[in-house]
Amino acid sequence: MRNKIPPPIVAIIAALLMLGVSMIFPEAVFSLPYVNVFGSIFMALSIAIMTAGILEFRRASTTINPLIPDSASELVSTGIFHYSRNPMYLGMVGILTGIFFYLSNFASALIIPIFISFIYQYQIKPEEEAMKKLFSSSFEDYCHNVRRWV
């Protein structure tokens, strides 16, 4: 099974679903001091993580297109990829977490694990299969040393 929808579009759909859920369940609202600050911090850090991943792919001169992982020319394990095998997806989860803080609605948080499950099933698994075929034991060693998310 391959994802035909670019992951950033999936993240945008998830964000819109979060907004919709927060409108449907307004009684799930919560209040915390500095909640928007938390949201801003999550979003800023997440954008930095995603940018670091993109720059590392560019340095390695390999594809960044998540819809064609079998066209990767190099296994990137430096920079942010030394800490996370999926910094771009981690960044998307962080942005959704920031949106959760901005919305201040518990019900909207239910969309985040759905997004994670979808991305894992339809994006990460096919990418990992492609990486195993392309880089065999190097990729397996990398997987043993670096966690999927953090």
Backbone as CSV, one residue per row, in Angstrom:
resi,resn,N_x,N_y,N_z,CA_x,CA_y,CA_z,C_x,C_y,C_z
1,MET,0.851,-1.199,0.000,0.000,0.000,0.000,0.879,1.238,0.000
2,ARG,0.637,2.099,-0.911,1.409,3.320,-0.997,0.491,4.520,-0.854
3,ASN,1.022,5.510,-0.225,0.288,6.749,-0.044,0.347,7.535,-1.346
4,LYS,-0.769,7.989,-1.802,-0.839,8.818,-3.010,-1.034,10.288,-2.660
5,ILE,-1.189,10.562,-1.379,-1.390,11.933,-0.918,-0.109,12.396,-0.226
6,PRO,0.472,13.505,-0.658,1.692,13.982,0.000,1.452,14.207,1.504
7,PRO,2.386,13.774,2.345,2.214,13.918,3.798,1.867,15.335,4.266
8,PRO,2.431,16.403,3.674,1.996,17.734,4.131,0.494,17.974,3.917
9,ILE,-0.058,17.413,2.844,-1.505,17.539,2.596,-2.268,16.757,3.660
10,VAL,-1.773,15.573,4.012,-2.398,14.782,5.073,-2.387,15.576,6.383
11,ALA,-1.271,16.259,6.665,-1.177,17.077,7.886,-2.166,18.242,7.844
12,ILE,-2.326,18.863,6.697,-3.292,19.967,6.565,-4.711,19.449,6.782
13,ILE,-5.013,18.289,6.215,-6.336,17.684,6.425,-6.541,17.394,7.909
14,ALA,-5.505,16.868,8.570,-5.600,16.596,10.009,-5.847,17.885,10.783
15,ALA,-5.159,18.960,10.421,-5.350,20.246,11.103,-6.783,20.748,10.914
16,LEU,-7.304,20.607,9.701,-8.684,21.024,9.453,-9.674,20.161,10.235
17,LEU,-9.381,18.867,10.336,-10.231,17.989,11.146,-10.179,18.406,12.621
18,MET,-8.997,18.779,13.086,-8.873,19.241,14.472,-9.748,20.471,14.697
19,LEU,-9.716,21.394,13.758,-10.546,22.593,13.852,-12.021,22.212,13.862
20,GLY,-12.411,21.308,12.967,-13.802,20.872,12.909,-14.251,20.190,14.188
21,VAL,-13.405,19.317,14.723,-13.738,18.609,15.964,-13.892,19.608,17.113
22,SER,-13.026,20.615,17.135,-13.127,21.606,18.222,-14.419,22.423,18.115
23,MET,-14.931,22.595,16.899,-16.202,23.301,16.724,-17.386,22.411,17.103
24,ILE,-17.263,21.126,16.817,-18.343,20.191,17.143,-18.430,19.950,18.652
25,PHE,-17.292,19.980,19.320,-17.238,19.723,20.772,-16.678,20.931,21.527
26,PRO,-17.399,22.040,21.522,-16.883,23.239,22.206,-16.778,23.057,23.728
27,GLU,-17.526,22.078,24.275,-17.462,21.851,25.714,-16.141,21.189,26.135
28,ALA,-15.327,20.744,25.171,-14.048,20.102,25.482,-12.908,21.107,25.602
29,VAL,-13.257,22.372,25.630,-12.249,23.425,25.717,-11.581,23.409,27.092
30,PHE,-10.317,23.795,27.125,-9.590,23.903,28.389,-8.824,25.222,28.405
31,SER,-8.381,25.576,29.590,-7.654,26.830,29.735,-6.371,26.580,30.525
32,LEU,-5.285,27.045,29.977,-3.987,26.978,30.653,-3.301,28.326,30.499
33,PRO,-2.568,28.732,31.505,-1.801,29.963,31.319,-0.738,29.742,30.232
34,TYR,-0.555,30.712,29.408,0.464,30.691,28.353,0.262,29.580,27.323
35,VAL,-0.970,29.146,27.127,-1.239,28.046,26.198,-0.782,28.398,24.774
36,ASN,-0.949,29.644,24.370,-0.502,30.046,23.036,1.018,30.057,22.930
37,VAL,1.687,30.317,24.044,3.150,30.251,24.059,3.593,28.811,23.816
38,PHE,2.935,27.857,24.488,3.245,26.443,24.266,3.029,26.083,22.797
39,GLY,1.917,26.531,22.252,1.622,26.259,20.850,2.687,26.836,19.932
40,SER,3.097,28.057,20.207,4.131,28.707,19.387,5.463,27.983,19.490
41,ILE,5.817,27.556,20.699,7.080,26.832,20.894,7.050,25.509,20.131
42,PHE,5.962,24.761,20.254,5.850,23.492,19.527,5.970,23.716,18.029
43,MET,5.297,24.728,17.537,5.321,24.970,16.102,6.703,25.424,15.628
44,ALA,7.338,26.297,16.367,8.671,26.778,15.977,9.694,25.642,15.998
45,LEU,9.689,24.848,17.058,10.618,23.720,17.132,10.337,22.705,16.026
46,SER,9.074,22.486,15.752,8.696,21.522,14.720,9.131,21.980,13.336
47,ILE,8.975,23.244,13.061,9.431,23.787,11.778,10.944,23.678,11.664
48,ALA,11.648,23.922,12.768,13.111,23.785,12.774,13.527,22.336,12.517
49,ILE,12.841,21.390,13.131,13.143,19.969,12.939,12.905,19.573,11.482
50,MET,11.786,19.995,10.935,11.472,19.671,9.536,12.500,20.304,8.588
51,THR,12.854,21.537,8.843,13.828,22.229,8.006,15.180,21.536,8.066
52,ALA,15.586,21.105,9.259,16.858,20.393,9.406,16.850,19.106,8.573
53,GLY,15.726,18.398,8.566,15.619,17.183,7.767,15.712,17.470,6.282
54,ILE,15.022,18.496,5.840,15.039,18.868,4.422,16.455,19.268,3.998
55,LEU,17.117,20.072,4.820,18.479,20.496,4.497,19.442,19.318,4.434
56,GLU,19.262,18.352,5.314,20.129,17.175,5.318,19.928,16.353,4.046
57,PHE,18.688,16.229,3.578,18.422,15.544,2.310,19.073,16.301,1.156
58,ARG,18.970,17.623,1.183,19.565,18.447,0.122,21.093,18.268,0.101
59,ARG,21.715,18.273,1.294,23.177,18.089,1.383,23.591,16.747,0.788
60,ALA,22.763,15.738,0.992,23.066,14.395,0.492,22.667,14.240,-0.976
61,SER,22.054,15.259,-1.542,21.589,15.227,-2.938,20.712,14.014,-3.219
62,THR,19.776,13.756,-2.319,18.828,12.662,-2.510,17.415,13.220,-2.540
63,THR,16.486,12.409,-2.981,15.115,12.883,-3.156,14.451,13.198,-1.818
64,ILE,13.646,14.218,-1.851,12.856,14.571,-0.677,11.396,14.186,-0.905
65,ASN,11.082,13.701,-2.102,9.711,13.353,-2.454,9.290,12.084,-1.717
66,PRO,8.369,12.192,-0.757,7.980,11.023,0.028,7.100,10.032,-0.737
67,LEU,6.644,10.412,-1.925,5.798,9.515,-2.700,6.594,8.538,-3.564
68,ILE,7.904,8.789,-3.683,8.757,7.870,-4.452,10.023,7.539,-3.658
69,PRO,9.862,6.871,-2.516,11.023,6.594,-1.664,12.052,5.675,-2.308
70,ASP,11.645,4.859,-3.276,12.595,3.947,-3.899,13.533,4.650,-4.876
71,SER,13.385,5.968,-5.020,14.309,6.727,-5.851,15.402,7.405,-5.008
72,ALA,15.463,7.063,-3.722,16.503,7.629,-2.851,17.874,7.174,-3.335
73,SER,18.816,8.091,-3.375,20.160,7.762,-3.845,21.147,7.561,-2.697
74,GLU,20.726,7.940,-1.498,21.629,7.813,-0.354,20.820,7.643,0.925
75,LEU,21.360,6.831,1.833,20.782,6.683,3.161,21.327,7.811,4.020
76,VAL,20.453,8.712,4.440,20.874,9.869,5.220,20.773,9.519,6.703
77,SER,21.902,9.576,7.394,21.933,9.258,8.818,22.682,10.317,9.615
78,THR,22.933,11.448,8.993,23.661,12.533,9.654,22.696,13.626,10.092
79,GLY,23.221,14.574,10.847,22.407,15.699,11.302,21.235,15.233,12.145
80,ILE,20.071,15.757,11.871,18.856,15.429,12.613,18.508,13.947,12.476
81,PHE,18.936,13.320,11.377,18.658,11.895,11.150,19.489,10.999,12.067
82,HIS,20.401,11.587,12.797,21.145,10.850,13.818,20.271,10.618,15.049
83,TYR,19.208,11.402,15.188,18.318,11.343,16.359,16.934,10.804,16.041
84,SER,16.486,10.971,14.817,15.147,10.538,14.408,15.191,10.074,12.965
85,ARG,14.567,8.911,12.690,14.510,8.437,11.311,13.477,9.201,10.501
86,ASN,12.581,9.906,11.175,11.481,10.597,10.484,11.278,12.018,11.003
87,PRO,12.285,12.875,10.879,12.118,14.220,11.444,11.020,15.048,10.788
88,MET,10.769,14.825,9.496,9.712,15.611,8.856,8.343,15.226,9.413
89,TYR,8.118,13.929,9.613,6.842,13.490,10.174,6.739,13.873,11.645
90,LEU,7.862,13.799,12.343,7.895,14.260,13.737,7.528,15.742,13.797
91,GLY,8.056,16.525,12.866,7.720,17.946,12.803,6.243,18.179,12.532
92,MET,5.659,17.362,11.675,4.229,17.505,11.393,3.405,17.203,12.640
93,VAL,3.809,16.187,13.383,3.115,15.873,14.642,3.270,17.035,15.616
94,GLY,4.450,17.633,15.665,4.666,18.789,16.536,3.809,19.980,16.149
95,ILE,3.663,20.216,14.859,2.803,21.309,14.398,1.356,21.031,14.787
96,LEU,0.908,19.791,14.611,-0.456,19.448,15.033,-0.617,19.616,16.543
97,THR,0.418,19.306,17.296,0.379,19.515,18.755,0.278,21.004,19.068
98,GLY,1.014,21.817,18.324,0.898,23.269,18.494,-0.507,23.757,18.199
99,ILE,-1.115,23.214,17.156,-2.502,23.569,16.820,-3.439,23.154,17.953
100,PHE,-3.197,21.978,18.522,-3.985,21.521,19.673,-3.927,22.556,20.803
101,PHE,-2.738,23.061,21.094,-2.620,24.079,22.146,-3.373,25.355,21.765
102,TYR,-3.243,25.792,20.519,-3.962,26.991,20.079,-5.473,26.813,20.186
103,LEU,-5.954,25.631,19.801,-7.398,25.377,19.864,-7.875,25.194,21.297
104,SER,-6.970,24.742,22.170,-7.304,24.491,23.582,-8.570,23.642,23.705
105,ASN,-8.566,22.539,22.959,-9.735,21.666,22.939,-9.257,20.214,22.989
106,PHE,-9.629,19.523,24.085,-9.189,18.142,24.271,-9.626,17.234,23.125
107,ALA,-10.817,17.431,22.612,-11.334,16.570,21.544,-10.469,16.655,20.287
108,SER,-9.915,17.816,20.020,-9.087,17.974,18.822,-7.823,17.120,18.890
109,ALA,-7.374,16.809,20.086,-6.168,15.987,20.245,-6.366,14.574,19.718
110,LEU,-7.606,14.134,19.603,-7.879,12.776,19.109,-7.412,12.590,17.668
111,ILE,-7.284,13.655,16.937,-6.859,13.566,15.536,-5.367,13.247,15.436
112,ILE,-4.580,13.649,16.418,-3.123,13.447,16.347,-2.749,11.966,16.261
113,PRO,-3.267,11.088,17.130,-2.904,9.674,16.964,-3.441,9.060,15.669
114,ILE,-4.539,9.587,15.160,-5.048,9.107,13.875,-4.063,9.488,12.770
115,PHE,-3.562,10.716,12.824,-2.552,11.156,11.856,-1.307,10.272,11.945
116,ILE,-0.835,10.025,13.170,0.361,9.196,13.364,0.135,7.798,12.783
117,SER,-1.006,7.206,13.068,-1.318,5.870,12.555,-1.360,5.855,11.030
118,PHE,-1.994,6.860,10.453,-2.096,6.938,9.000,-0.708,7.079,8.367
119,ILE,0.082,8.004,8.884,1.423,8.236,8.340,2.293,6.988,8.498
120,TYR,2.171,6.327,9.633,2.952,5.107,9.839,2.559,4.040,8.809
121,GLN,1.266,3.803,8.679,0.778,2.728,7.807,1.040,3.012,6.331
122,TYR,0.746,4.211,5.894,0.762,4.496,4.467,1.984,5.257,3.974
123,GLN,2.840,5.692,4.882,4.023,6.421,4.440,5.300,5.808,4.998
124,ILE,5.373,5.676,6.313,6.617,5.197,6.926,6.896,3.742,6.555
125,LYS,5.910,2.871,6.671,6.133,1.456,6.333,6.612,1.281,4.884
126,PRO,5.945,1.895,3.897,6.462,1.755,2.528,7.862,2.356,2.349
127,GLU,8.133,3.474,3.040,9.469,4.070,2.954,10.515,3.117,3.523
128,GLU,10.202,2.520,4.674,11.156,1.607,5.302,11.383,0.370,4.420
129,GLU,10.327,-0.119,3.790,10.489,-1.255,2.873,11.404,-0.885,1.708
130,ALA,11.225,0.305,1.169,12.070,0.768,0.068,13.517,0.925,0.526
131,MET,13.711,1.462,1.730,15.069,1.651,2.241,15.761,0.307,2.477
132,LYS,15.000,-0.690,2.951,15.568,-2.035,3.142,16.042,-2.617,1.820
133,LYS,15.249,-2.428,0.778,15.628,-2.937,-0.545,16.846,-2.207,-1.095
134,LEU,16.879,-0.899,-0.894,17.964,-0.099,-1.460,19.270,-0.207,-0.677
135,PHE,19.163,-0.225,0.660,20.370,-0.099,1.486,20.597,-1.279,2.424
136,SER,19.799,-2.308,2.326,19.866,-3.573,3.071,20.453,-3.458,4.482
137,SER,21.625,-4.025,4.709,22.162,-4.098,6.076,22.495,-2.718,6.647
138,SER,22.859,-1.765,5.798,23.135,-0.403,6.295,21.880,0.194,6.920
139,PHE,20.738,-0.030,6.264,19.490,0.494,6.800,19.101,-0.238,8.082
140,GLU,19.283,-1.533,8.117,18.972,-2.294,9.331,19.834,-1.840,10.505
141,ASP,21.119,-1.584,10.261,22.001,-1.055,11.308,21.507,0.310,11.772
142,TYR,21.132,1.135,10.814,20.617,2.466,11.130,19.366,2.359,12.010
143,CYS,18.463,1.442,11.664,17.234,1.256,12.441,17.527,0.798,13.861
144,HIS,18.564,0.016,14.041,18.929,-0.442,15.388,19.517,0.676,16.232
145,ASN,20.092,1.680,15.566,20.770,2.767,16.286,19.935,4.026,16.453
146,VAL,18.930,4.198,15.605,18.138,5.433,15.628,16.655,5.076,15.705
147,ARG,15.969,5.708,16.614,14.527,5.449,16.771,13.733,6.048,15.619
148,ARG,12.545,5.484,15.438,11.686,5.944,14.352,11.267,7.400,14.562
149,TRP,10.886,7.766,15.759,10.384,9.128,16.022,11.412,9.953,16.767
150,VAL,11.682,9.612,18.008,12.635,10.390,18.817,13.508,9.435,19.599
